[in-house]
């Protein structure tokens, strides 16, 4: 029986000759070059994508975070909602390359092309050189590794980190020194602060280490080697020691993140607080197991939205960990109260995980991938091939010997972690390198048996392969469909953000053709039509959106804004009230309705709606400013100062709020503070004559401390004199 059939390396780990070493090095350089060129060409081709310089959704979240970091805000002011390693990496690229997204993507090409190299060294330890070099070549051209290199997402980094983690563990197991086990822990810690999903693998790693410690304990009894090889007097103690070193390495990277979160938010959040809402997304009555949809919020939700719903549900302000607990509790409640539906949903997610089709999360992988011939010519190499062969390889090799078992444990534990939440292409990708190794090993085994004409040995593996192939490639839930309406909707958003409203309308129309009930596409088409001055068509689009989805509060809000601009305030107020009724959490609708009520001097009601707006969105600077103006109008200067302060905290360059804050500070005799705010307002708006006049008046007041109130600075235009800010 061959070495492969026993799950052991075909060529072992013996000493290589100089010639073998040179050829191995040449091969790895060639594979890295192929991987680099393919990824770089793909990134170059995707510059024509409408989302290249205008990222949306999760990419936009990361870019905005990176911009803040590059601007000097390296600590931040809130507990991390998402794991921070990738945004900080992107922020570093953003800083180095002057904000070039193309340069940041190119930087991802350099480290993304290292994956095949890392996979070679991992595969060599598991299956030998031949399988390792073929696996590395497959990883170099695997189209979905290439695709995600262009995405400003964690995927490329986390796939590399998890592969290096398994390599580091095997290196430490071969030569179990303190240093090597510490390196394994450091890599595990880096993976955890990139995406905490890897943490589910760590307890299984302890068992694997324990099994290896017993073997290693028999290797030598020389006490002089105990420190060097990290061992104690017993196998169990040795396992605990080595696992403890791994945990120490992890703690060295995770602990600073935990400490930072506690210092910032006085809350124990080890890495990030996103877990709870993600768990609920994948475990609720309306979940489809793949879409990142919160039932109350739809697809376009923010972490602030998740926080306000949790606080409303609890009836009090919550810390980020408590918000996460709220969502975890709702997900667990669904599972325990509806076990039948939950079981069907888990089965669906299990099938999704092993499905050949790459499920989209934010963007349709196939639509954008096909913009490059690099993706098109490699697209034959997909999960429909790698999955069945990989599963066969796991069955043949991953259960027989301890080293391949580590890879099987990683695949299975990672799968469990994904299925517990929800499934899509980018969440599954970290297991693909391991499946490639198993797939190539299985293919080698089959070829060897064919050469030997060993038909008897081939029967059951081929039956299993055909069965697995049918399972992986069959469209159980009709997801293998063509174009997705969400793709064109997202492109429309990008076009609109660039001011290309005609093109945006075309994209929205394509989305509607694919999904006639796509209410948000009608709503956003109305926005684009309004920007083009086609107001009647815009109103028709908004009304159609409401007919398609009577719960779409933003459409009602947009109709209200249209009537406000026309001067029909009574009709506008009715539409704003409808928007608030539909969605009590919609900050903009509360803000607009508050503005209408101010005009009719209904101060109490206006105040209630402005407060609702800032409760729904704590960073809503215009609403804080409007609240400050209302407090001034009702002779409550202390509350006005507090509201303006919150406005400038939310938006430090908001010159109007700083000017208003300076005015009320001057009115209350706080001239030094007033002058400081007005000077900062002038820095934000150097050409504003009102701010300059106010600075002169405050300086005069500082010289004449007995000035009358009538000599106080002038007022910036009040909120009720301006139009609503729009949707």
C-alpha positions in Angstrom: 0.0 0.0 0.0 1.3 3.5 -0.9 2.2 6.2 1.6 -0.8 8.3 0.3 -3.2 5.5 1.0 -2.0 5.4 4.6 -2.4 9.2 5.0 1.3 9.7 5.4 3.7 11.9 3.4 4.7 10.3 0.2 8.3 11.5 0.4 8.7 12.2 4.1 10.5 15.1 5.7 14.0 13.8 5.2 17.0 16.0 4.2 16.8 17.3 0.7 19.8 17.4 -1.6 21.0 20.8 -2.8 19.6 20.2 -6.2 16.2 19.3 -4.8 16.2 22.4 -2.6 17.0 24.6 -5.6 14.3 23.1 -7.8 11.8 23.4 -4.9 12.7 27.0 -4.5 12.4 27.6 -8.3 9.0 25.9 -8.2 7.7 28.0 -5.3 9.0 31.3 -6.9 7.2 30.3 -10.1 4.0 29.5 -8.3 4.1 32.8 -6.3 4.7 34.6 -9.6 1.7 33.0 -11.3 -0.4 33.7 -8.2 0.8 37.3 -8.1 0.3 38.0 -11.8 -3.2 36.5 -11.9 -4.3 38.4 -8.9 -2.8 41.7 -10.1 -4.3 41.4 -13.5 -7.7 40.7 -12.0 -7.4 43.8 -9.7 -6.3 45.8 -12.8 -9.3 44.6 -14.8 -11.7 45.3 -12.0 -10.8 49.0 -12.1 -13.6 49.2 -14.7 -16.1 48.1 -12.1 -18.5 50.9 -11.0 -17.7 49.9 -7.4 -13.9 50.1 -7.8 -13.5 53.7 -6.5 -17.0 53.8 -4.8 -17.2 50.8 -2.5 -20.5 50.0 -1.0 -21.8 48.1 2.1 -19.2 46.1 4.0 -16.3 47.4 1.9 -17.5 51.0 2.5 -17.6 50.3 6.3 -14.0 49.1 6.1 -12.9 52.1 4.0 -14.5 54.6 6.3 -12.9 53.0 9.3 -9.5 53.0 7.4 -9.9 56.6 6.6 -10.5 57.5 10.2 -7.4 55.5 11.2 -5.3 57.1 8.5 -6.5 60.5 9.7 -4.9 59.8 13.1 -7.8 58.2 15.1 -5.9 55.0 15.9 -7.6 54.4 19.2 -11.3 55.2 18.4 -14.1 56.1 20.7 -16.3 53.1 20.8 -16.0 49.4 21.6 -15.2 47.4 18.4 -18.3 46.2 16.7 -16.2 44.2 14.2 -12.8 42.5 14.7 -10.2 45.2 14.1 -7.2 43.5 12.4 -8.2 44.0 8.8 -9.5 47.6 9.1 -6.2 48.5 10.9 -4.3 46.8 8.1 -6.3 48.7 5.5 -5.8 51.9 7.4 -2.1 51.4 7.3 -2.2 50.9 3.5 -4.5 53.9 3.3 -2.0 56.0 5.1 1.1 54.7 3.2 -0.5 55.0 -0.2 -2.3 58.3 0.3 -5.8 56.9 0.2 -5.5 55.0 -3.1 -7.9 52.1 -3.0 -6.1 50.6 -6.1 -2.8 50.6 -4.1 -4.5 49.0 -1.1 -5.9 46.2 -3.3 -2.4 45.8 -4.9 -1.0 45.4 -1.4 -3.5 42.6 -0.9 -2.1 40.9 -4.1 1.3 40.7 -2.5 0.2 38.9 0.7 -2.6 37.0 -1.1 -0.1 35.4 -3.5 1.7 34.0 -0.4 -1.2 31.5 0.2 0.0 28.9 -2.3 3.4 29.1 -0.8 2.1 28.5 2.7 -0.1 25.7 1.4 2.9 24.0 -0.1 4.7 23.9 3.3 1.6 22.7 5.0 0.9 20.1 2.3 4.4 18.8 2.4 4.1 18.0 6.1 0.8 16.3 5.6 1.1 14.5 2.2 4.6 15.0 0.8 6.2 17.2 -1.9 4.3 16.1 -5.0 0.8 16.6 -3.5 2.0 19.8 -1.9 3.3 21.4 -5.1 0.2 20.5 -7.1 -2.0 21.8 -4.3 0.0 25.1 -4.3 -0.5 25.3 -8.1 -4.2 24.8 -7.7 -4.4 27.5 -5.0 -2.5 29.9 -7.2 -5.2 29.9 -9.9 -8.3 29.1 -7.8 -10.7 31.7 -9.1 -12.4 32.6 -5.9 -9.1 33.3 -4.1 -8.4 35.6 -7.0 -11.8 37.2 -6.8 -11.6 38.1 -3.1 -8.1 39.6 -3.5 -9.9 42.6 -5.1 -12.4 42.9 -2.3 -11.7 45.3 0.6 -12.8 42.6 3.0 -11.1 40.3 5.6 -11.2 37.3 3.3 -7.7 37.2 1.7 -6.1 37.9 5.1 -8.0 35.4 7.1 -7.5 32.6 4.6 -3.8 33.2 4.7 -3.7 33.4 8.5 -5.7 30.2 9.0 -3.4 28.3 6.6 -0.3 29.6 8.4 -1.9 28.7 11.7 -2.2 25.0 10.8 1.4 25.2 9.4 2.6 26.7 12.7 0.9 24.0 14.7 2.4 21.2 12.6 5.9 22.8 12.9 5.5 23.0 16.6 4.3 19.4 16.8 7.4 18.3 14.8 9.8 20.2 17.1 7.8 21.1 20.2 9.9 24.0 21.5 8.5 26.8 23.5 9.1 29.2 20.7 7.3 27.3 18.1 4.2 26.7 20.2 4.3 30.4 21.1 4.4 31.3 17.4 1.4 29.0 16.8 -0.5 30.9 19.6 0.4 34.3 18.1 -0.9 33.3 14.7 -4.1 32.0 16.3 -4.4 35.3 18.1 -4.0 37.2 14.9 -6.6 35.1 13.2 -9.0 35.7 16.2 -8.7 39.5 16.0 -9.2 39.3 12.3 -12.3 37.1 12.6 -13.2 35.3 15.8 -14.6 32.3 14.0 -11.3 30.5 14.5 -11.9 30.3 18.3 -14.2 27.3 17.8 -11.2 25.4 16.5 -9.1 26.0 19.6 -10.7 23.5 22.1 -10.3 20.8 19.4 -6.7 21.8 19.1 -6.2 20.9 22.8 -7.4 17.3 22.2 -5.1 17.0 19.2 -2.1 18.4 21.2 -2.9 15.9 24.0 -2.8 13.0 21.6 0.5 14.2 20.2 2.0 14.8 23.6 1.6 11.1 24.5 3.6 10.2 21.5 6.2 12.9 22.1 6.5 11.9 25.7 7.7 8.5 24.7 10.3 10.0 22.4 12.8 10.8 25.1 13.1 10.8 28.9 16.1 13.1 29.0 15.2 15.8 31.6 17.7 18.2 30.1 15.4 18.6 27.1 12.3 19.5 29.0 12.6 23.2 28.7 13.7 23.1 25.1 10.9 20.8 23.9 8.2 22.1 26.3 7.3 19.0 28.3 6.6 17.9 31.8 6.8 14.6 33.6 3.5 13.3 32.2 1.8 13.3 28.8 -1.2 15.1 30.2 1.0 17.8 31.8 2.9 18.2 28.6 -0.3 18.7 26.6 -1.5 21.3 29.1 1.8 23.1 29.0 1.9 23.3 25.2 -1.7 24.4 25.0 -1.0 26.9 27.7 1.8 28.3 25.6 -0.6 28.6 22.7 -3.1 30.4 24.9 -0.3 32.7 26.0 0.5 33.6 22.4 -3.2 34.2 21.7 -3.5 36.4 24.8 -0.6 38.6 23.8 -2.6 39.7 20.8 -6.2 39.5 22.1 -5.6 41.1 25.5 -4.7 44.5 24.1 -7.9 44.6 22.1 -9.9 43.5 25.2 -8.2 46.1 27.3 -8.8 48.8 24.8 -12.5 47.9 24.6 -12.8 48.0 28.4 -11.0 51.3 28.7 -13.1 52.9 25.9 -16.5 51.5 26.9 -16.1 50.1 30.4 -17.4 46.9 29.0 -15.9 43.4 28.7 -15.8 42.7 25.0 -12.9 40.4 24.2 -12.7 41.2 20.5 -15.9 42.6 19.0 -19.6 42.9 19.8 -21.0 41.8 16.4 -21.5 38.2 17.3 -25.0 38.5 18.8 -26.6 40.2 15.8 -24.9 37.9 13.4 -26.2 34.9 15.3 -29.8 36.3 15.2 -29.4 37.0 11.4 -28.8 33.3 10.9 -31.4 32.1 13.5 -34.8 33.7 13.2 -38.2 33.0 11.7 -37.4 35.0 8.5 -33.8 33.9 8.0 -32.9 32.2 4.7 -29.6 31.1 6.1 -27.5 33.2 3.7 -28.7 36.8 3.6 -27.4 39.4 6.2 -30.9 40.6 6.8 -32.2 41.8 10.2 -36.1 41.4 10.0 -36.8 44.8 11.6 -34.2 46.6 9.5 -33.8 44.8 6.1 -30.4 44.5 4.4 -29.1 48.1 4.8 -28.7 48.1 8.6 -25.9 49.6 10.8 -24.6 48.6 14.2 -26.4 51.7 15.5 -29.6 50.2 14.3 -29.0 47.0 16.1 -28.1 48.9 19.3 -31.3 51.0 19.3 -33.6 48.0 18.8 -31.9 46.2 21.6 -32.2 49.2 23.9 -35.8 49.6 23.0 -36.4 45.9 23.7 -34.7 46.1 27.1 -36.1 49.5 27.9 -32.8 51.0 28.9 -29.3 52.0 27.7 -27.1 49.0 27.1 -23.4 48.4 26.8 -22.2 46.7 23.6 -21.8 43.3 25.3 -25.4 43.6 26.5 -26.6 44.5 23.0 -24.9 41.4 21.7 -26.4 39.3 24.5 -29.9 40.7 23.6 -29.5 39.4 20.0 -28.0 36.1 21.1 -30.9 35.6 23.4 -33.4 36.2 20.5 -31.6 33.7 18.4 -31.6 31.1 21.1 -35.2 31.8 21.8 -36.1 30.9 18.2 -34.1 27.7 18.4 -35.7 26.6 21.7 -39.2 27.6 21.0 -39.3 26.4 17.3 -36.9 23.5 17.2 -38.5 22.0 14.1 -38.0 25.2 12.0 -34.6 25.7 13.5 -33.5 22.2 12.6 -34.7 22.7 9.0 -32.8 26.0 8.9 -29.6 24.3 10.2 -29.9 21.6 7.6 -30.3 24.3 4.9 -27.2 26.1 6.1 -25.3 22.8 6.1 -26.3 22.2 2.5 -25.3 25.8 1.6 -21.9 25.2 3.2 -21.2 22.3 0.8 -23.0 23.7 -2.2 -21.0 24.2 -5.3 -22.6 27.7 -5.9 -20.8 30.6 -4.3 -23.5 32.4 -2.4 -23.3 36.2 -2.5 -23.4 38.3 0.6 -23.0 41.9 -0.6 -22.1 41.4 -4.2 -22.7 38.7 -6.8 -19.3 36.9 -7.1 -20.0 35.7 -10.7 -21.2 39.0 -12.1 -18.1 41.0 -11.0 -15.7 38.1 -11.4 -16.5 37.7 -15.1 -15.4 41.3 -15.7 -11.9 39.8 -16.0 -10.7 37.1 -18.3 -8.5 35.8 -15.5 -11.6 34.7 -13.6 -13.4 33.5 -16.7 -10.5 31.1 -17.8 -10.1 29.7 -14.3 -13.8 29.5 -13.4 -13.9 25.8 -14.4 -11.9 25.1 -11.2 -14.6 25.6 -8.6 -16.1 24.1 -5.5 -18.1 21.7 -7.5 -14.8 19.9 -8.2 -12.8 20.7 -5.1 -15.7 19.9 -2.7 -16.4 16.3 -3.6 -12.8 15.4 -4.0 -11.9 17.2 -0.8 -14.6 15.3 1.2 -13.4 12.0 -0.3 -9.9 12.9 0.7 -11.0 13.7 4.3 -12.8 10.3 4.4 -9.8 8.5 3.1 -6.9 10.2 4.9 -8.3 12.7 7.4 -9.4 10.0 9.9 -6.5 7.6 9.7 -3.5 9.5 10.8 -3.0 12.2 13.3 -1.5 14.9 11.0 -4.2 14.9 8.3 -6.7 14.7 11.2 -5.7 18.2 12.2 -6.9 19.5 8.8 -10.1 17.5 9.1 -10.7 18.9 12.6 -10.2 22.5 11.3 -12.6 22.0 8.3 -15.4 20.4 10.5 -15.1 22.9 13.4 -15.0 25.8 11.0 -18.0 24.5 9.2 -19.9 24.2 12.5 -19.0 27.8 13.4 -20.3 29.1 10.0 -23.5 27.0 10.1 -24.3 28.3 13.6 -24.5 31.8 12.1 -25.2 32.1 8.3 -23.4 30.9 5.2 -21.9 32.7 2.2 -18.9 32.4 -0.1 -16.5 34.6 1.9 -17.3 32.8 5.2 -16.6 29.4 3.7 -13.4 30.3 1.9 -10.9 29.6 4.8 -11.5 25.8 4.6 -10.8 25.7 0.8 -7.0 25.4 1.1 -7.4 22.3 3.3 -10.0 20.9 1.0 -7.6 21.5 -2.0 -4.9 19.4 -0.2 -7.4 16.6 0.5 -8.8 16.8 -3.1 -5.3 16.6 -4.7 -4.4 13.7 -2.4 -7.6 11.8 -3.4 -6.9 12.5 -7.1 -3.3 11.1 -6.7 -4.7 8.0 -5.0 -7.3 7.5 -7.8 -4.7 8.0 -10.6 -2.3 5.5 -8.8 -5.1 2.9 -8.6 -6.0 3.4 -12.2 -2.3 2.9 -13.3 -2.3 -0.3 -11.2 -5.7 -1.3 -12.7 -6.8 -2.0 -9.1 -10.5 -2.0 -9.9 -11.5 -3.5 -6.6 -9.9 -0.7 -4.6 -11.5 1.9 -6.8 -15.1 0.8 -6.5 -16.2 2.3 -3.2 -14.2 5.5 -3.5 -15.7 6.2 -6.9 -19.2 5.4 -5.7 -18.5 7.8 -2.8 -17.1 10.4 -5.2 -20.1 10.3 -7.5 -22.5 10.5 -4.5 -20.6 13.5 -3.1 -20.5 15.1 -6.5 -24.2 14.9 -6.8 -24.7 16.3 -3.3 -22.4 19.2 -3.8 -23.6 20.1 -7.3 -27.3 19.6 -7.0 -29.4 22.8 -6.6 -31.4 21.8 -3.5 -32.7 25.3 -2.8 -32.7 26.8 -6.3 -29.9 29.2 -5.6 -28.0 28.4 -8.8 -29.9 31.1 -10.6 -28.6 33.7 -13.0 -28.3 37.4 -12.3 -29.2 38.8 -9.0 -31.3 42.0 -8.7 -29.3 43.1 -5.7 -26.2 43.3 -8.0 -27.8 46.0 -10.2 -29.3 47.8 -7.2 -25.8 48.0 -5.6 -24.3 49.3 -8.9 -27.2 51.8 -9.1 -26.3 53.1 -5.6 -22.6 53.5 -6.7 -23.6 55.3 -9.8 -25.9 57.7 -7.9 -23.1 58.4 -5.4 -21.0 59.5 -8.4 -23.8 61.8 -9.6 -24.5 59.6 -12.6 -28.2 59.6 -12.1 -29.2 58.5 -15.6 -27.0 55.4 -15.4 -28.2 54.7 -11.9 -31.8 54.7 -13.1 -30.8 52.2 -15.8 -29.3 49.9 -13.1 -32.5 50.2 -10.9 -34.6 49.3 -13.9 -32.5 46.2 -14.5 -33.0 45.2 -10.9 -36.8 45.7 -11.2 -36.9 43.6 -14.4 -35.4 40.7 -12.5 -37.5 41.4 -9.4 -40.7 43.4 -10.1 -41.5 43.7 -6.4 -38.1 45.3 -5.5 -39.5 48.2 -3.6 -36.1 49.7 -2.6 -35.1 49.9 -6.3 -38.3 52.0 -7.0 -37.5 54.2 -4.1 -33.9 54.9 -5.1 -35.0 55.4 -8.7 -37.3 58.1 -7.4 -34.3 59.8 -5.7 -32.3 59.7 -8.9 -35.3 61.0 -10.9 -35.7 63.9 -8.4 -32.0 64.8 -8.8 -32.7 65.1 -12.6 -35.7 67.4 -12.0 -38.2 64.7 -13.1 -40.4 65.3 -10.1 -43.6 63.8 -11.3 -41.8 60.6 -12.2 -40.0 60.6 -8.9 -43.3 60.8 -6.9 -44.7 58.0 -9.0 -41.7 55.9 -8.2 -42.0 56.6 -4.5 -45.7 55.7 -4.5 -45.0 52.5 -6.4 -42.3 51.6 -3.8 -44.9 52.0 -1.1 -47.4 49.9 -3.0 -44.8 47.1 -3.4 -43.8 47.4 0.2 -46.2 49.3 2.6 -43.5 49.0 5.3 -40.9 51.0 3.4 -40.8 54.1 5.6 -38.0 55.8 3.5 -40.4 56.1 0.5 -43.0 57.9 2.7 -40.2 60.2 4.0 -39.1 61.0 0.5 -42.6 61.9 -0.5 -42.8 64.2 2.5 -39.6 65.9 1.5 -40.9 66.5 -2.0 -44.0 68.2 -0.6 -41.9 70.3 1.8 -39.8 71.6 -1.0 -43.0 72.5 -2.8 -44.2 74.5 0.2 -47.0 72.2 1.0 -46.1 71.8 4.7 -49.3 70.2 5.8 -49.1 67.4 3.3 -45.4 67.0 4.1 -46.1 66.6 7.8 -48.6 63.8 7.1 -46.1 61.9 5.1 -43.4 62.3 7.7 -45.9 61.2 10.4 -46.7 58.1 8.2 -42.9 57.3 7.9 -42.6 57.5 11.7 -45.6 55.3 12.2 -44.2 52.7 9.8 -40.7 52.8 11.3 -40.5 54.4 14.8 -36.7 54.0 14.6 -36.3 56.1 11.5 -34.1 59.1 12.6 -34.5 61.1 9.5 -38.3 61.0 9.5 -38.4 62.1 13.2 -36.0 64.9 12.3 -38.1 66.1 9.4 -41.3 65.9 11.3 -39.7 67.9 14.1 -38.7 70.6 11.6 -42.3 70.9 10.4 -43.6 71.2 14.0 -41.1 73.9 14.8 -42.5 76.0 12.0 -45.9 75.9 13.7 -44.3 76.6 17.1 -45.4 73.2 18.5 -42.3 73.1 20.7 -43.1 70.1 22.9 -43.9 67.8 20.0 -40.9 69.0 18.0 -38.6 68.4 20.9 -40.0 64.9 21.3 -39.3 64.1 17.6 -35.8 65.6 17.6 -35.0 63.6 20.7 -36.4 60.5 19.0 -34.1 61.2 16.1 -30.9 61.4 18.3 -32.0 58.3 20.2 -32.3 56.4 16.9 -29.0 57.8 15.7 -26.6 59.1 18.3 -24.3 60.6 15.7 -27.1 62.6 13.9 -25.4 66.0 14.1 -28.1 67.9 12.3 -30.7 66.6 14.8 -28.5 67.6 17.7 -28.1 71.1 16.2 -31.9 71.4 15.7 -32.4 70.4 19.3 -30.0 73.0 20.4 -31.8 75.7 18.4 -35.1 74.6 19.9 -33.7 74.8 23.5 -32.4 78.3 22.8 -35.8 79.3 21.4 -37.4 78.1 24.6 -34.8 79.8 26.8 -32.9 76.7 28.0 -29.3 77.7 27.3 -27.7 74.9 29.4 -29.5 72.3 27.4 -28.7 74.1 24.2 -25.0 74.0 25.0 -25.2 70.3 25.7 -27.0 69.6 22.4 -24.6 71.7 20.3 -21.7 69.9 22.1 -23.1 66.6 21.0 -23.5 67.9 17.5 -19.8 68.9 17.2 -18.7 65.7 18.9 -20.6 63.8 16.2 -19.2 66.0 13.4 -16.1 68.1 14.4 -16.2 70.0 11.1 -19.9 71.0 11.4 -19.3 74.7 11.3 -22.9 75.7 11.9 -23.2 73.8 15.1 -19.8 75.2 16.3 -21.0 78.7 15.5 -24.2 78.2 17.3 -22.4 76.7 20.3 -20.1 79.8 20.3 -23.1 82.1 20.3 -24.9 80.5 23.3 -21.6 80.3 25.2 -21.1 84.0 24.7 -24.7 84.7 25.8 -24.0 82.9 29.0 -20.8 84.9 29.6 -18.4 82.1 28.7 -16.3 84.2 26.4 -13.1 82.2 26.2 -15.0 79.0 25.4 -17.2 80.9 22.9 -14.1 82.3 21.1 -12.5 78.9 20.9 -15.6 77.4 19.3 -16.0 80.3 16.9 -12.3 80.0 15.9 -12.8 76.3 15.2 -15.9 77.1 13.2 -13.9 79.6 11.1 -11.3 76.9 10.4 -14.2 74.7 9.1 -15.8 77.5 7.1 -13.2 80.2 6.5 -15.3 82.2 4.1 -18.5 82.4 6.2 -18.9 86.2 7.0 -21.4 85.4 9.9 -18.7 83.5 11.8 -16.1 86.2 11.3 -18.6 88.8 12.5 -19.4 86.7 15.6 -15.7 86.4 16.4 -15.3 90.2 16.3 -18.3 90.7 18.5 -17.1 88.1 21.1 -13.7 89.8 21.3 -15.4 93.1 21.8 -17.5 91.6 24.6 -14.4 90.2 26.2 -13.1 93.7 26.4 -16.3 95.1 27.7 -17.5 92.6 30.3 -20.5 94.8 31.1 -22.0 94.5 27.6 -25.8 94.1 27.3 -27.3 90.9 25.9 -28.4 92.8 22.8 -24.8 93.0 21.8 -24.3 89.3 21.7 -23.2 87.6 18.4 -25.6 87.1 15.5 -27.6 84.0 14.9 -26.9 81.5 12.1 -29.9 80.5 10.0 -32.3 78.4 12.2 -33.3 74.9 11.2 -36.8 75.9 10.5 -35.5 78.4 7.8 -33.9 75.6 5.9 -35.1 72.7 3.8 -34.9 69.1 5.2 -31.7 67.3 4.4 -33.3 64.6 2.3 -33.3 60.8 2.6 
